[in-house]
Amino acid sequence: MKKMPSNSKFPSLFLIGAPKCGTTSLAAWLSEHPDLFMCAPKEPDFYAPDVASSIEAGNIDAYRALFSSAQPDQICGEASTTYLRSQEAVAAVLEDAPDARLVVCLRHPIDLAASIHGQLVRTGREAETSFTKAWALQDTRRANPARRRSDHNPADQLYGDMAMLGTQVDRLLQVAPRDQVLFIFLEDMKRDPGSVYRAILTHAGAVDDGRKDFPVLNERRAPRSLFLARLSHMGGAVRRRLGFKNGFGLGRIINRTNEAAPTAGNAPDPSLRAELLDFFRNDIALLAKLTDRNLDHWLKSDAQPVPQGNKPL
């Protein structure tokens, strides 16, 4: 297949979400392909000011600069997982890159909601460590939203909205041509990461590089101390506000020291899982229709959650 040329070192490959669905591992694997250039940071969030907690590039020139190290014949890509749920990102992407190839990573919404909650707890942006209690707080939080800060969007704590993938995909397909969108599922990545990887290469216009090793990155962890988690997150926000692109490594040291293996106690219990299944049922049916994917197994009340320990991709 002929390789799709990059647009003057402008991205043509976008992994647009959802979060906690394997995009960190995918971006890392793709970044090692000789014909691809994935920017750092992985998620510049440039096109999603309506939802992004922080934006790494304040203008189009700064955004372009993220790809300045790419070789002329490399396909440029990025992996901002905010774009799928944004009201404006995809349209803006397609305005700047009309032939963009979009990749959407999907998983069971119940597992996604719980995983997002765990991520916010780990990074100090969610004070309620119990997912059950955090889920129950959504109506209160929606009615009395906290002030949005440069480092945190309180809408991230509306876990039902965050995991409403059918609705998000429906909005996506009203803007993006269907042949420019590739849907992949986390369960397929776990079962056969090589096939998923090669499908993305084909979608991007790159040849198979014969990769055989697919290490899992961004393994889920729980914080030992919520205070240290919040301190690390606040430090990153202060750094960005002061205009420093790169940190001094202190935050990474704090985060690694503060990490502990997650406990199973934060997973939804059977009664809550049944409640959430009813909540997401129609949206799952919509997602199945839009992606032409049989998701009947997602609708079973006895469906087991995807393990949350060391294999979240």
N, C-alpha and C positions, 0 to 999 in steps of 0.2 A: 504494500500500500504506500502511495506517495505521502511523504511526510508533509504535514501542514506547516507552512512557514510562519515564523513569529512575525508580529507586526512591529518592526523596529524595536525589538526588545520589550514589547508590550505583551502581557499574558493573553493566551488564547485557551488555556485550560484552567477551569475553576472547579475546585471541590467545594461546593457551597453549603454543605451540611448533610445531615443534622449533626449537632454536637454529640460527643460521646458515642459515635457510631463507627469509629475506626479511622477517621481522617488523619490522625497523627501518624499512625503506622503507614497508611497509604502515602502520605506526603513524603515520609522518610524513604520509603522504598522507591518512589518515583524520582526523588532527588538524586539517587545514585545511578539513574539511567543516563548514559552518555548523551543522549539526544534531548534530554529534558533539563530545565532549570527551574527549581522550585524556590521561591523567595524566602528569605528570613527577615523578619519573623514569618512563621507559617501563616498567621492570620492577621494581615494588615487591616482588615475590616473597613477599608477605604470607602466602599460603596454602601455601607450600612450605618450611617450616622443616626438613623432613627432607632436602632436597637443596640448597637455595639456598646459595650461597657467602656472601651477605650479604643482609640484609632491611632495606629502607628504612623500613618502618613496624612499630614494635614492638608495637602493639596496635590494636584495631579503631577506636578514635577517631583515632589517627594515620593509619590507612589511609583512613578517611572524609575526613579533612582534605585528602588529595591531590585530592579531587574538589570541594572547597568552592567553587572559582571557576567551576564549571559553571553555565550558565544553567538555570532551572527546566525548560525544555522540551528540553534537550539530552540525548542518549543518552551515558552515560558509559562509557568503556572503558579497558582496560589491556592490556599485552602482556608478561606474565611467561612467558618460554619454559621456565621450570622446571616449570610445572604439568603438562605432558604426562608427564614422566618421574617425577613425584612419586607416592608411594604414597597420599597423602592429600589432595592439593590439590583435585582436581576434586570430590570428595565434599563438601569444606568449602565450596567455591564455591557448589555447588548448594544447600547448606543455608542459606546467606545470601542467595542469589539463585536461587531455584528455576527461574525462566524464563530464566536466562542463555543467551546465544547464544555458543557456543564455536567458534573458528576454529583449525584445525590445519593448519600449513604443513609440507609434506613434500618430501623430495628423496632421491636415491639414497644409501643408507647409506654406501657407500664414500666418496663425495665429502663427505658429512656428517662422517664420522669424521676425515678429513684436515683439513677446515675447522675443526672444533673444536680439533684439535691446534694448528693454526696460530694460532687465537685465544688459546689458553693460552700459547703461546710469546710472542706479541706482548704479552700483559699480564703476563708475568713469572711465570706460574704453572706452567710446564712447562720444566724445565731441559734436557730432551733435545730438541734442535732437529730431529732426524731422525724423521719420522713412522714409518719402517720400524722404527727402534730403539725408539721409544716404544710401538709396537704390540706388539713382542716383550717389553716389560717388564710387560705387564698381569698375567700370572700371578704374578709376583714382587710386584707392587704389591698385588694382591688378597690374597695370603697374608700380607704384611707391610705393612698400610696405614699411611700416615703419619698423624700426628695431625691431626684436623680443626681448622682455625682459623676465626676469625670472618670471614676474608677469602678462605678457600679450602676447598673440599670435595675431598679427594683422589680421591673417586669420579668426579670429572669427568675424570680421566685414564684411566678404564676405557672406552676409546673404543668397544669393541664393545658394551658396555651402553648407552652414550650414543646410539648409532646404531641400536639395535634397535627400529625404529619400529613394526613389526607387533605386537610384544609390548606396547609402550606404548599403541598404539591399541586393542588387545584389552582391556586393563585399563580404558581410558577408556570404552569402549562397554558395559562391565559396570556402569557407574555412571550415565552420561549418556544420556538419551533420544536416539535416533539423529536425530530431526528437529531437535534443538538443536545439532547438530554439522555444521560445514561443513569439508570437506577441500579444500585447494588444494595445487597442486604447483608447485614452483619453476620447473620447465621451462615450465609454462603462464604463469607470471608473466613470464618472459623473452620468451616469444613474443607474448603479448597481455596486458600488465598492465592495460589498461582493462577487459577482460572480468572479470578476477579481482577488481579493485577494485569493479566494479558488483555482482558476486555477493556480496561481503561486505556492501555497503550493503543489498542486499535481505535478506540473512540477519539483519542488525542491525535492520531495520525503518526504514531511512532512504531518502530519495529520491535519485536520481541528480543530482548537482550539475553534471554536464557537464564534469567534469575531463578535460583532454586531455594534461597534462604529468605524466610519472611518473619523476622523477629517481631514480637509484640512490643509496642512502645506505649508510653502514657498509661502504665499500669495503675489501676485505681488504688489509692491509699487513703487512710484516715489520719487526721491530725491527732497527735498526742495531746497537744495544748491548743485550745481555740484562741487563746491570747496570742500565742506566737504566730498562728495562721493569720490572724487579723493584722498583726504587726508587719508581717512580710508583705501582705497585700497592700497595706497603706504605704509602705516604703516604695513599692513599685509605682503607685499613683503619684507620690510626691516627686519621684525621679522624673516621670514623664512630664509633670507640670513644670518642672524646672528646666525642661528641654534637653535632658540627657537621654540619648537613644539607648546607650548600653549601661548596664548596671556594673556594680563592683564585685558581684559574686556573693555578697552577704545574704541576699534573699535565697539563693539556691542552697547555701549552707544551712540556713535556718529551716528551709523546707525539708531538706533531706534528713536533718537531725530530728525534725518534728514528725516524720512519717511513721505510721504504724500500719500493720496489716488491717484491712477493714474487717469489721465484725459482721456476722450474718444477721445480727439483730436489727439492722436498719432496713432490711428487705421487707416489703409489704407482707403482712400476715394474710392467711387465706381469706378472711372476711373482707379486709381492705382490698385485696386483689380482686375479689368478686365485684366490689363496688366500683373499682377503677375500670374493670372490664365493661361494665354497663356504661360507664362514662365515655369510654373510647369506642364502643361497639360500632356506632354509625360511621365514625371517622375511619376505623379500620376497613369497613366495607368500601368506603369511598377510595381509600388508598389502594385497595385490591383492584378496584375497577380501573383507576387511573394508570396503574403500573402493569395491568394485565397479569397479575400475580395471584395465585391461590393462597390466601392467608387464613384459611379456615382453622388451621391449627392455632392461630393467635386468639381465636374466639372461644376456645375451649376453657371452661372454668378450672379444669385441673391442669392446664398448661404450666409447665415448670419454667420459672424465670431463667434467663441466660445467666450462667455463673458470673458473679461480680468480683471474684477474687483477683486472680492474676492473668485473666485472659479477656480484657475488655477491648483490646485493640485500640 
